[in-house]
Amino acid sequence: MRLLYTEEKKIGLIHRMNGQNREKITAGLTVDIVLKQDQRTGKTTRGVVKDILTKSAFHPHGIKVRLEDGQVGRVKQIIQNP
């Protein structure tokens, strides 16, 4: 398997995409986000998107979202089952 350092990566049976493009993120998607307090460590939190908070089409650090449990952070990975 060739590793691609572009927007999309396939790892095992889970298809992962980065969270920099707003058009790829919708309510109901499972994502990994980095909370503000975890930015230094890069620790991610998994959850389901409730609201998209970033208005621009692209953000280099990830689109900001609110999860269903109320946590807010920037999307690092979109998690989808194929």
PDB file of N, CA, C and O in Angstrom:
ATOM      1  N   MET A   1       0.848  -1.177   0.000  1.00  0.00           N
ATOM      2  CA  MET A   1       0.000   0.000   0.000  1.00  0.00           C
ATOM      3  C   MET A   1       0.894   1.241   0.000  1.00  0.00           C
ATOM      4  O   MET A   1       1.827   1.340   0.796  1.00  0.00           O
ATOM      5  N   ARG A   2       0.610   2.157  -0.872  1.00  0.00           N
ATOM      6  CA  ARG A   2       1.375   3.397  -0.962  1.00  0.00           C
ATOM      7  C   ARG A   2       0.750   4.439  -0.033  1.00  0.00           C
ATOM      8  O   ARG A   2      -0.462   4.655  -0.064  1.00  0.00           O
ATOM      9  N   LEU A   3       1.567   5.076   0.782  1.00  0.00           N
ATOM     10  CA  LEU A   3       1.063   6.117   1.667  1.00  0.00           C
ATOM     11  C   LEU A   3       0.932   7.416   0.886  1.00  0.00           C
ATOM     12  O   LEU A   3       1.847   7.806   0.161  1.00  0.00           O
ATOM     13  N   LEU A   4      -0.180   8.068   1.033  1.00  0.00           N
ATOM     14  CA  LEU A   4      -0.413   9.345   0.368  1.00  0.00           C
ATOM     15  C   LEU A   4      -0.434  10.445   1.415  1.00  0.00           C
ATOM     16  O   LEU A   4      -1.179  10.366   2.392  1.00  0.00           O
ATOM     17  N   TYR A   5       0.366  11.450   1.218  1.00  0.00           N
ATOM     18  CA  TYR A   5       0.372  12.572   2.133  1.00  0.00           C
ATOM     19  C   TYR A   5      -0.440  13.706   1.530  1.00  0.00           C
ATOM     20  O   TYR A   5       0.026  14.840   1.420  1.00  0.00           O
ATOM     21  N   THR A   6      -1.639  13.382   1.150  1.00  0.00           N
ATOM     22  CA  THR A   6      -2.558  14.359   0.599  1.00  0.00           C
ATOM     23  C   THR A   6      -3.765  14.418   1.507  1.00  0.00           C
ATOM     24  O   THR A   6      -3.672  14.094   2.691  1.00  0.00           O
ATOM     25  N   GLU A   7      -4.871  14.818   0.978  1.00  0.00           N
ATOM     26  CA  GLU A   7      -6.058  15.028   1.788  1.00  0.00           C
ATOM     27  C   GLU A   7      -6.649  13.734   2.320  1.00  0.00           C
ATOM     28  O   GLU A   7      -7.179  13.726   3.431  1.00  0.00           O
ATOM     29  N   GLU A   8      -6.579  12.649   1.578  1.00  0.00           N
ATOM     30  CA  GLU A   8      -7.247  11.429   1.998  1.00  0.00           C
ATOM     31  C   GLU A   8      -6.260  10.292   2.191  1.00  0.00           C
ATOM     32  O   GLU A   8      -5.274  10.185   1.462  1.00  0.00           O
ATOM     33  N   LYS A   9      -6.529   9.444   3.177  1.00  0.00           N
ATOM     34  CA  LYS A   9      -5.704   8.269   3.447  1.00  0.00           C
ATOM     35  C   LYS A   9      -6.628   7.089   3.701  1.00  0.00           C
ATOM     36  O   LYS A   9      -7.697   7.245   4.291  1.00  0.00           O
ATOM     37  N   LYS A  10      -6.215   5.908   3.254  1.00  0.00           N
ATOM     38  CA  LYS A  10      -6.948   4.700   3.586  1.00  0.00           C
ATOM     39  C   LYS A  10      -6.101   3.903   4.555  1.00  0.00           C
ATOM     40  O   LYS A  10      -4.954   3.562   4.265  1.00  0.00           O
ATOM     41  N   ILE A  11      -6.671   3.611   5.700  1.00  0.00           N
ATOM     42  CA  ILE A  11      -5.956   2.857   6.720  1.00  0.00           C
ATOM     43  C   ILE A  11      -6.865   1.702   7.128  1.00  0.00           C
ATOM     44  O   ILE A  11      -7.895   1.911   7.769  1.00  0.00           O
ATOM     45  N   GLY A  12      -6.481   0.488   6.756  1.00  0.00           N
ATOM     46  CA  GLY A  12      -7.302  -0.672   7.081  1.00  0.00           C
ATOM     47  C   GLY A  12      -8.678  -0.547   6.454  1.00  0.00           C
ATOM     48  O   GLY A  12      -8.800  -0.218   5.274  1.00  0.00           O
ATOM     49  N   LEU A  13      -9.714  -0.809   7.240  1.00  0.00           N
ATOM     50  CA  LEU A  13     -11.081  -0.748   6.730  1.00  0.00           C
ATOM     51  C   LEU A  13     -11.749   0.588   7.020  1.00  0.00           C
ATOM     52  O   LEU A  13     -12.909   0.795   6.663  1.00  0.00           O
ATOM     53  N   ILE A  14     -11.030   1.483   7.658  1.00  0.00           N
ATOM     54  CA  ILE A  14     -11.598   2.798   7.957  1.00  0.00           C
ATOM     55  C   ILE A  14     -11.011   3.804   6.988  1.00  0.00           C
ATOM     56  O   ILE A  14      -9.796   3.849   6.797  1.00  0.00           O
ATOM     57  N   HIS A  15     -11.854   4.602   6.381  1.00  0.00           N
ATOM     58  CA  HIS A  15     -11.421   5.638   5.450  1.00  0.00           C
ATOM     59  C   HIS A  15     -11.333   6.940   6.232  1.00  0.00           C
ATOM     60  O   HIS A  15     -12.317   7.379   6.827  1.00  0.00           O
ATOM     61  N   ARG A  16     -10.157   7.554   6.231  1.00  0.00           N
ATOM     62  CA  ARG A  16      -9.951   8.782   7.001  1.00  0.00           C
ATOM     63  C   ARG A  16      -9.653   9.946   6.065  1.00  0.00           C
ATOM     64  O   ARG A  16      -8.922   9.791   5.087  1.00  0.00           O
ATOM     65  N   MET A  17     -10.216  11.104   6.367  1.00  0.00           N
ATOM     66  CA  MET A  17      -9.936  12.328   5.620  1.00  0.00           C
ATOM     67  C   MET A  17      -9.626  13.420   6.632  1.00  0.00           C
ATOM     68  O   MET A  17     -10.137  13.408   7.753  1.00  0.00           O
ATOM     69  N   ASN A  18      -8.785  14.364   6.225  1.00  0.00           N
ATOM     70  CA  ASN A  18      -8.501  15.449   7.151  1.00  0.00           C
ATOM     71  C   ASN A  18      -9.693  16.393   7.233  1.00  0.00           C
ATOM     72  O   ASN A  18     -10.620  16.299   6.429  1.00  0.00           O
ATOM     73  N   GLY A  19      -9.670  17.290   8.188  1.00  0.00           N
ATOM     74  CA  GLY A  19     -10.821  18.152   8.442  1.00  0.00           C
ATOM     75  C   GLY A  19     -10.624  19.590   8.059  1.00  0.00           C
ATOM     76  O   GLY A  19     -11.150  20.476   8.732  1.00  0.00           O
ATOM     77  N   GLN A  20      -9.874  19.862   6.986  1.00  0.00           N
ATOM     78  CA  GLN A  20      -9.604  21.243   6.597  1.00  0.00           C
ATOM     79  C   GLN A  20     -10.636  21.821   5.638  1.00  0.00           C
ATOM     80  O   GLN A  20     -10.727  23.042   5.510  1.00  0.00           O
ATOM     81  N   ASN A  21     -11.408  20.992   4.967  1.00  0.00           N
ATOM     82  CA  ASN A  21     -12.386  21.474   3.991  1.00  0.00           C
ATOM     83  C   ASN A  21     -13.799  21.347   4.539  1.00  0.00           C
ATOM     84  O   ASN A  21     -14.253  20.255   4.881  1.00  0.00           O
ATOM     85  N   ARG A  22     -14.486  22.481   4.615  1.00  0.00           N
ATOM     86  CA  ARG A  22     -15.825  22.530   5.208  1.00  0.00           C
ATOM     87  C   ARG A  22     -16.813  21.662   4.438  1.00  0.00           C
ATOM     88  O   ARG A  22     -17.710  21.072   5.040  1.00  0.00           O
ATOM     89  N   GLU A  23     -16.662  21.574   3.116  1.00  0.00           N
ATOM     90  CA  GLU A  23     -17.623  20.828   2.292  1.00  0.00           C
ATOM     91  C   GLU A  23     -17.649  19.331   2.623  1.00  0.00           C
ATOM     92  O   GLU A  23     -18.626  18.650   2.311  1.00  0.00           O
ATOM     93  N   LYS A  24     -16.591  18.817   3.249  1.00  0.00           N
ATOM     94  CA  LYS A  24     -16.515  17.390   3.578  1.00  0.00           C
ATOM     95  C   LYS A  24     -17.104  17.064   4.948  1.00  0.00           C
ATOM     96  O   LYS A  24     -17.219  15.895   5.316  1.00  0.00           O
ATOM     97  N   ILE A  25     -17.478  18.103   5.704  1.00  0.00           N
ATOM     98  CA  ILE A  25     -17.966  17.902   7.070  1.00  0.00           C
ATOM     99  C   ILE A  25     -19.457  18.222   7.120  1.00  0.00           C
ATOM    100  O   ILE A  25     -19.896  19.287   6.687  1.00  0.00           O
ATOM    101  N   THR A  26     -20.222  17.277   7.658  1.00  0.00           N
ATOM    102  CA  THR A  26     -21.666  17.479   7.815  1.00  0.00           C
ATOM    103  C   THR A  26     -22.089  17.004   9.200  1.00  0.00           C
ATOM    104  O   THR A  26     -21.399  16.212   9.842  1.00  0.00           O
ATOM    105  N   ALA A  27     -23.221  17.497   9.638  1.00  0.00           N
ATOM    106  CA  ALA A  27     -23.775  17.044  10.916  1.00  0.00           C
ATOM    107  C   ALA A  27     -24.011  15.541  10.842  1.00  0.00           C
ATOM    108  O   ALA A  27     -24.479  15.022   9.829  1.00  0.00           O
ATOM    109  N   GLY A  28     -23.685  14.855  11.924  1.00  0.00           N
ATOM    110  CA  GLY A  28     -23.870  13.414  11.976  1.00  0.00           C
ATOM    111  C   GLY A  28     -22.615  12.606  11.684  1.00  0.00           C
ATOM    112  O   GLY A  28     -22.589  11.402  11.937  1.00  0.00           O
ATOM    113  N   LEU A  29     -21.566  13.250  11.151  1.00  0.00           N
ATOM    114  CA  LEU A  29     -20.309  12.546  10.876  1.00  0.00           C
ATOM    115  C   LEU A  29     -19.548  12.277  12.173  1.00  0.00           C
ATOM    116  O   LEU A  29     -19.586  13.078  13.106  1.00  0.00           O
ATOM    117  N   THR A  30     -18.865  11.147  12.217  1.00  0.00           N
ATOM    118  CA  THR A  30     -17.960  10.853  13.334  1.00  0.00           C
ATOM    119  C   THR A  30     -16.596  11.434  12.979  1.00  0.00           C
ATOM    120  O   THR A  30     -16.062  11.187  11.898  1.00  0.00           O
ATOM    121  N   VAL A  31     -16.041  12.212  13.913  1.00  0.00           N
ATOM    122  CA  VAL A  31     -14.773  12.898  13.668  1.00  0.00           C
ATOM    123  C   VAL A  31     -13.873  12.827  14.896  1.00  0.00           C
ATOM    124  O   VAL A  31     -14.333  12.574  16.010  1.00  0.00           O
ATOM    125  N   ASP A  32     -12.585  13.055  14.670  1.00  0.00           N
ATOM    126  CA  ASP A  32     -11.629  13.275  15.751  1.00  0.00           C
ATOM    127  C   ASP A  32     -11.319  14.758  15.763  1.00  0.00           C
ATOM    128  O   ASP A  32     -10.945  15.325  14.736  1.00  0.00           O
ATOM    129  N   ILE A  33     -11.472  15.397  16.926  1.00  0.00           N
ATOM    130  CA  ILE A  33     -11.170  16.819  17.056  1.00  0.00           C
ATOM    131  C   ILE A  33     -10.066  17.021  18.089  1.00  0.00           C
ATOM    132  O   ILE A  33      -9.804  16.157  18.926  1.00  0.00           O
ATOM    133  N   VAL A  34      -9.429  18.188  18.003  1.00  0.00           N
ATOM    134  CA  VAL A  34      -8.489  18.614  19.034  1.00  0.00           C
ATOM    135  C   VAL A  34      -9.143  19.773  19.767  1.00  0.00           C
ATOM    136  O   VAL A  34      -9.456  20.804  19.173  1.00  0.00           O
ATOM    137  N   LEU A  35      -9.343  19.589  21.064  1.00  0.00           N
ATOM    138  CA  LEU A  35      -9.903  20.638  21.905  1.00  0.00           C
ATOM    139  C   LEU A  35      -8.849  21.715  22.146  1.00  0.00           C
ATOM    140  O   LEU A  35      -7.652  21.445  22.049  1.00  0.00           O
ATOM    141  N   LYS A  36      -9.287  22.929  22.458  1.00  0.00           N
ATOM    142  CA  LYS A  36      -8.365  24.048  22.693  1.00  0.00           C
ATOM    143  C   LYS A  36      -7.307  23.686  23.738  1.00  0.00           C
ATOM    144  O   LYS A  36      -6.122  23.958  23.541  1.00  0.00           O
ATOM    145  N   GLN A  37      -7.729  23.077  24.840  1.00  0.00           N
ATOM    146  CA  GLN A  37      -6.778  22.754  25.909  1.00  0.00           C
ATOM    147  C   GLN A  37      -5.817  21.627  25.526  1.00  0.00           C
ATOM    148  O   GLN A  37      -4.823  21.409  26.218  1.00  0.00           O
ATOM    149  N   ASP A  38      -6.095  20.910  24.439  1.00  0.00           N
ATOM    150  CA  ASP A  38      -5.239  19.810  23.994  1.00  0.00           C
ATOM    151  C   ASP A  38      -4.375  20.170  22.783  1.00  0.00           C
ATOM    152  O   ASP A  38      -3.714  19.297  22.221  1.00  0.00           O
ATOM    153  N   GLN A  39      -4.371  21.440  22.375  1.00  0.00           N
ATOM    154  CA  GLN A  39      -3.618  21.832  21.188  1.00  0.00           C
ATOM    155  C   GLN A  39      -2.120  21.585  21.336  1.00  0.00           C
ATOM    156  O   GLN A  39      -1.459  21.231  20.360  1.00  0.00           O
ATOM    157  N   ARG A  40      -1.580  21.762  22.517  1.00  0.00           N
ATOM    158  CA  ARG A  40      -0.133  21.565  22.712  1.00  0.00           C
ATOM    159  C   ARG A  40       0.255  20.103  22.579  1.00  0.00           C
ATOM    160  O   ARG A  40       1.324  19.789  22.054  1.00  0.00           O
ATOM    161  N   THR A  41      -0.605  19.201  23.051  1.00  0.00           N
ATOM    162  CA  THR A  41      -0.281  17.774  23.009  1.00  0.00           C
ATOM    163  C   THR A  41      -0.789  17.101  21.748  1.00  0.00           C
ATOM    164  O   THR A  41      -0.250  16.073  21.337  1.00  0.00           O
ATOM    165  N   GLY A  42      -1.823  17.666  21.124  1.00  0.00           N
ATOM    166  CA  GLY A  42      -2.410  17.062  19.936  1.00  0.00           C
ATOM    167  C   GLY A  42      -3.376  15.927  20.240  1.00  0.00           C
ATOM    168  O   GLY A  42      -3.806  15.216  19.332  1.00  0.00           O
ATOM    169  N   LYS A  43      -3.721  15.755  21.515  1.00  0.00           N
ATOM    170  CA  LYS A  43      -4.663  14.699  21.915  1.00  0.00           C
ATOM    171  C   LYS A  43      -6.002  14.919  21.215  1.00  0.00           C
ATOM    172  O   LYS A  43      -6.519  16.036  21.179  1.00  0.00           O
ATOM    173  N   THR A  44      -6.557  13.840  20.661  1.00  0.00           N
ATOM    174  CA  THR A  44      -7.824  13.969  19.953  1.00  0.00           C
ATOM    175  C   THR A  44      -8.971  13.382  20.767  1.00  0.00           C
ATOM    176  O   THR A  44      -8.784  12.520  21.626  1.00  0.00           O
ATOM    177  N   THR A  45     -10.159  13.880  20.465  1.00  0.00           N
ATOM    178  CA  THR A  45     -11.398  13.438  21.082  1.00  0.00           C
ATOM    179  C   THR A  45     -12.343  13.031  19.969  1.00  0.00           C
ATOM    180  O   THR A  45     -12.547  13.794  19.025  1.00  0.00           O
ATOM    181  N   ARG A  46     -12.923  11.844  20.063  1.00  0.00           N
ATOM    182  CA  ARG A  46     -13.834  11.365  19.016  1.00  0.00           C
ATOM    183  C   ARG A  46     -15.272  11.687  19.399  1.00  0.00           C
ATOM    184  O   ARG A  46     -15.665  11.560  20.559  1.00  0.00           O
ATOM    185  N   GLY A  47     -16.053  12.109  18.399  1.00  0.00           N
ATOM    186  CA  GLY A  47     -17.455  12.400  18.633  1.00  0.00           C
ATOM    187  C   GLY A  47     -18.192  12.588  17.328  1.00  0.00           C
ATOM    188  O   GLY A  47     -17.629  12.433  16.244  1.00  0.00           O
ATOM    189  N   VAL A  48     -19.471  12.929  17.455  1.00  0.00           N
ATOM    190  CA  VAL A  48     -20.347  13.117  16.304  1.00  0.00           C
ATOM    191  C   VAL A  48     -20.658  14.606  16.167  1.00  0.00           C
ATOM    192  O   VAL A  48     -21.029  15.263  17.139  1.00  0.00           O
ATOM    193  N   VAL A  49     -20.503  15.134  14.949  1.00  0.00           N
ATOM    194  CA  VAL A  49     -20.706  16.563  14.679  1.00  0.00           C
ATOM    195  C   VAL A  49     -22.170  16.945  14.851  1.00  0.00           C
ATOM    196  O   VAL A  49     -23.068  16.312  14.296  1.00  0.00           O
ATOM    197  N   LYS A  50     -22.386  18.003  15.639  1.00  0.00           N
ATOM    198  CA  LYS A  50     -23.726  18.585  15.787  1.00  0.00           C
ATOM    199  C   LYS A  50     -23.827  19.863  14.953  1.00  0.00           C
ATOM    200  O   LYS A  50     -24.775  20.040  14.189  1.00  0.00           O
ATOM    201  N   ASP A  51     -22.829  20.762  15.108  1.00  0.00           N
ATOM    202  CA  ASP A  51     -22.833  22.049  14.405  1.00  0.00           C
ATOM    203  C   ASP A  51     -21.451  22.317  13.819  1.00  0.00           C
ATOM    204  O   ASP A  51     -20.436  21.932  14.398  1.00  0.00           O
ATOM    205  N   ILE A  52     -21.421  22.991  12.649  1.00  0.00           N
ATOM    206  CA  ILE A  52     -20.179  23.461  12.045  1.00  0.00           C
ATOM    207  C   ILE A  52     -20.060  24.935  12.392  1.00  0.00           C
ATOM    208  O   ILE A  52     -20.952  25.723  12.078  1.00  0.00           O
ATOM    209  N   LEU A  53     -18.958  25.313  13.039  1.00  0.00           N
ATOM    210  CA  LEU A  53     -18.805  26.687  13.524  1.00  0.00           C
ATOM    211  C   LEU A  53     -17.956  27.563  12.609  1.00  0.00           C
ATOM    212  O   LEU A  53     -18.134  28.781  12.602  1.00  0.00           O
ATOM    213  N   THR A  54     -17.043  26.984  11.842  1.00  0.00           N
ATOM    214  CA  THR A  54     -16.217  27.755  10.906  1.00  0.00           C
ATOM    215  C   THR A  54     -17.056  28.119   9.690  1.00  0.00           C
ATOM    216  O   THR A  54     -17.721  27.261   9.109  1.00  0.00           O
ATOM    217  N   LYS A  55     -17.026  29.379   9.310  1.00  0.00           N
ATOM    218  CA  LYS A  55     -17.808  29.839   8.159  1.00  0.00           C
ATOM    219  C   LYS A  55     -17.053  29.732   6.840  1.00  0.00           C
ATOM    220  O   LYS A  55     -17.672  29.609   5.783  1.00  0.00           O
ATOM    221  N   SER A  56     -15.712  29.779   6.889  1.00  0.00           N
ATOM    222  CA  SER A  56     -14.934  29.735   5.645  1.00  0.00           C
ATOM    223  C   SER A  56     -14.898  28.317   5.080  1.00  0.00           C
ATOM    224  O   SER A  56     -15.131  27.347   5.802  1.00  0.00           O
ATOM    225  N   ALA A  57     -14.604  28.203   3.788  1.00  0.00           N
ATOM    226  CA  ALA A  57     -14.582  26.912   3.099  1.00  0.00           C
ATOM    227  C   ALA A  57     -13.368  26.069   3.477  1.00  0.00           C
ATOM    228  O   ALA A  57     -13.403  24.844   3.353  1.00  0.00           O
ATOM    229  N   PHE A  58     -12.289  26.714   3.938  1.00  0.00           N
ATOM    230  CA  PHE A  58     -11.049  26.018   4.261  1.00  0.00           C
ATOM    231  C   PHE A  58     -10.407  26.647   5.492  1.00  0.00           C
ATOM    232  O   PHE A  58     -10.445  27.866   5.660  1.00  0.00           O
ATOM    233  N   HIS A  59      -9.821  25.823   6.349  1.00  0.00           N
ATOM    234  CA  HIS A  59      -9.028  26.340   7.464  1.00  0.00           C
ATOM    235  C   HIS A  59      -7.823  25.417   7.648  1.00  0.00           C
ATOM    236  O   HIS A  59      -7.995  24.205   7.781  1.00  0.00           O
ATOM    237  N   PRO A  60      -6.611  25.969   7.659  1.00  0.00           N
ATOM    238  CA  PRO A  60      -5.403  25.124   7.704  1.00  0.00           C
ATOM    239  C   PRO A  60      -5.265  24.279   8.969  1.00  0.00           C
ATOM    240  O   PRO A  60      -4.584  23.254   8.950  1.00  0.00           O
ATOM    241  N   HIS A  61      -5.895  24.689  10.060  1.00  0.00           N
ATOM    242  CA  HIS A  61      -5.807  23.926  11.309  1.00  0.00           C
ATOM    243  C   HIS A  61      -7.021  23.042  11.545  1.00  0.00           C
ATOM    244  O   HIS A  61      -7.105  22.365  12.569  1.00  0.00           O
ATOM    245  N   GLY A  62      -7.956  23.044  10.613  1.00  0.00           N
ATOM    246  CA  GLY A  62      -9.158  22.222  10.743  1.00  0.00           C
ATOM    247  C   GLY A  62     -10.401  23.066  10.975  1.00  0.00           C
ATOM    248  O   GLY A  62     -10.348  24.127  11.597  1.00  0.00           O
ATOM    249  N   ILE A  63     -11.505  22.576  10.467  1.00  0.00           N
ATOM    250  CA  ILE A  63     -12.792  23.255  10.619  1.00  0.00           C
ATOM    251  C   ILE A  63     -13.249  23.100  12.068  1.00  0.00           C
ATOM    252  O   ILE A  63     -13.185  22.006  12.629  1.00  0.00           O
ATOM    253  N   LYS A  64     -13.709  24.189  12.668  1.00  0.00           N
ATOM    254  CA  LYS A  64     -14.176  24.148  14.055  1.00  0.00           C
ATOM    255  C   LYS A  64     -15.617  23.642  14.084  1.00  0.00           C
ATOM    256  O   LYS A  64     -16.470  24.111  13.330  1.00  0.00           O
ATOM    257  N   VAL A  65     -15.874  22.666  14.977  1.00  0.00           N
ATOM    258  CA  VAL A  65     -17.199  22.070  15.102  1.00  0.00           C
ATOM    259  C   VAL A  65     -17.583  21.943  16.568  1.00  0.00           C
ATOM    260  O   VAL A  65     -16.735  21.985  17.459  1.00  0.00           O
ATOM    261  N   ARG A  66     -18.892  21.785  16.798  1.00  0.00           N
ATOM    262  CA  ARG A  66     -19.421  21.433  18.111  1.00  0.00           C
ATOM    263  C   ARG A  66     -19.919  20.003  18.005  1.00  0.00           C
ATOM    264  O   ARG A  66     -20.674  19.671  17.091  1.00  0.00           O
ATOM    265  N   LEU A  67     -19.502  19.160  18.929  1.00  0.00           N
ATOM    266  CA  LEU A  67     -19.950  17.778  18.944  1.00  0.00           C
ATOM    267  C   LEU A  67     -21.306  17.675  19.643  1.00  0.00           C
ATOM    268  O   LEU A  67     -21.745  18.619  20.300  1.00  0.00           O
ATOM    269  N   GLU A  68     -21.958  16.535  19.499  1.00  0.00           N
ATOM    270  CA  GLU A  68     -23.263  16.325  20.126  1.00  0.00           C
ATOM    271  C   GLU A  68     -23.208  16.444  21.638  1.00  0.00           C
ATOM    272  O   GLU A  68     -24.210  16.785  22.267  1.00  0.00           O
ATOM    273  N   ASP A  69     -22.038  16.165  22.240  1.00  0.00           N
ATOM    274  CA  ASP A  69     -21.914  16.287  23.702  1.00  0.00           C
ATOM    275  C   ASP A  69     -21.526  17.701  24.140  1.00  0.00           C
ATOM    276  O   ASP A  69     -21.312  17.939  25.328  1.00  0.00           O
ATOM    277  N   GLY A  70     -21.433  18.651  23.182  1.00  0.00           N
ATOM    278  CA  GLY A  70     -21.177  20.049  23.500  1.00  0.00           C
ATOM    279  C   GLY A  70     -19.724  20.477  23.419  1.00  0.00           C
ATOM    280  O   GLY A  70     -19.445  21.673  23.495  1.00  0.00           O
ATOM    281  N   GLN A  71     -18.788  19.553  23.267  1.00  0.00           N
ATOM    282  CA  GLN A  71     -17.374  19.920  23.162  1.00  0.00           C
ATOM    283  C   GLN A  71     -17.102  20.592  21.818  1.00  0.00           C
ATOM    284  O   GLN A  71     -17.691  20.231  20.799  1.00  0.00           O
ATOM    285  N   VAL A  72     -16.193  21.584  21.832  1.00  0.00           N
ATOM    286  CA  VAL A  72     -15.852  22.339  20.635  1.00  0.00           C
ATOM    287  C   VAL A  72     -14.368  22.167  20.340  1.00  0.00           C
ATOM    288  O   VAL A  72     -13.531  22.260  21.238  1.00  0.00           O
ATOM    289  N   GLY A  73     -14.051  21.916  19.072  1.00  0.00           N
ATOM    290  CA  GLY A  73     -12.655  21.793  18.672  1.00  0.00           C
ATOM    291  C   GLY A  73     -12.526  21.773  17.164  1.00  0.00           C
ATOM    292  O   GLY A  73     -13.515  21.878  16.438  1.00  0.00           O
ATOM    293  N   ARG A  74     -11.281  21.636  16.697  1.00  0.00           N
ATOM    294  CA  ARG A  74     -11.004  21.614  15.263  1.00  0.00           C
ATOM    295  C   ARG A  74     -10.851  20.182  14.784  1.00  0.00           C
ATOM    296  O   ARG A  74     -10.188  19.368  15.427  1.00  0.00           O
ATOM    297  N   VAL A  75     -11.476  19.876  13.635  1.00  0.00           N
ATOM    298  CA  VAL A  75     -11.464  18.530  13.102  1.00  0.00           C
ATOM    299  C   VAL A  75     -10.075  18.189  12.566  1.00  0.00           C
ATOM    300  O   VAL A  75      -9.515  18.914  11.745  1.00  0.00           O
ATOM    301  N   LYS A  76      -9.534  17.076  13.046  1.00  0.00           N
ATOM    302  CA  LYS A  76      -8.263  16.571  12.547  1.00  0.00           C
ATOM    303  C   LYS A  76      -8.472  15.417  11.584  1.00  0.00           C
ATOM    304  O   LYS A  76      -7.735  15.284  10.606  1.00  0.00           O
ATOM    305  N   GLN A  77      -9.461  14.585  11.845  1.00  0.00           N
ATOM    306  CA  GLN A  77      -9.762  13.452  10.986  1.00  0.00           C
ATOM    307  C   GLN A  77     -11.258  13.242  10.903  1.00  0.00           C
ATOM    308  O   GLN A  77     -11.967  13.367  11.901  1.00  0.00           O
ATOM    309  N   ILE A  78     -11.739  12.923   9.708  1.00  0.00           N
ATOM    310  CA  ILE A  78     -13.119  12.489   9.521  1.00  0.00           C
ATOM    311  C   ILE A  78     -13.071  10.969   9.497  1.00  0.00           C
ATOM    312  O   ILE A  78     -12.312  10.382   8.726  1.00  0.00           O
ATOM    313  N   ILE A  79     -13.869  10.337  10.328  1.00  0.00           N
ATOM    314  CA  ILE A  79     -13.871   8.883  10.433  1.00  0.00           C
ATOM    315  C   ILE A  79     -15.136   8.360   9.763  1.00  0.00           C
ATOM    316  O   ILE A  79     -16.249   8.733  10.135  1.00  0.00           O
ATOM    317  N   GLN A  80     -14.949   7.488   8.766  1.00  0.00           N
ATOM    318  CA  GLN A  80     -16.099   6.917   8.056  1.00  0.00           C
ATOM    319  C   GLN A  80     -15.850   5.440   7.871  1.00  0.00           C
ATOM    320  O   GLN A  80     -14.719   5.029   7.611  1.00  0.00           O
ATOM    321  N   ASN A  81     -16.872   4.649   7.998  1.00  0.00           N
ATOM    322  CA  ASN A  81     -16.792   3.254   7.596  1.00  0.00           C
ATOM    323  C   ASN A  81     -17.159   3.199   6.124  1.00  0.00           C
ATOM    324  O   ASN A  81     -18.144   3.815   5.716  1.00  0.00           O
ATOM    325  N   PRO A  82     -16.376   2.462   5.301  1.00  0.00           N
ATOM    326  CA  PRO A  82     -16.611   2.462   3.851  1.00  0.00           C
ATOM    327  C   PRO A  82     -17.959   1.861   3.476  1.00  0.00           C
ATOM    328  O   PRO A  82     -18.297   1.792   2.294  1.00  0.00           O
TER     329      PRO A  82
END
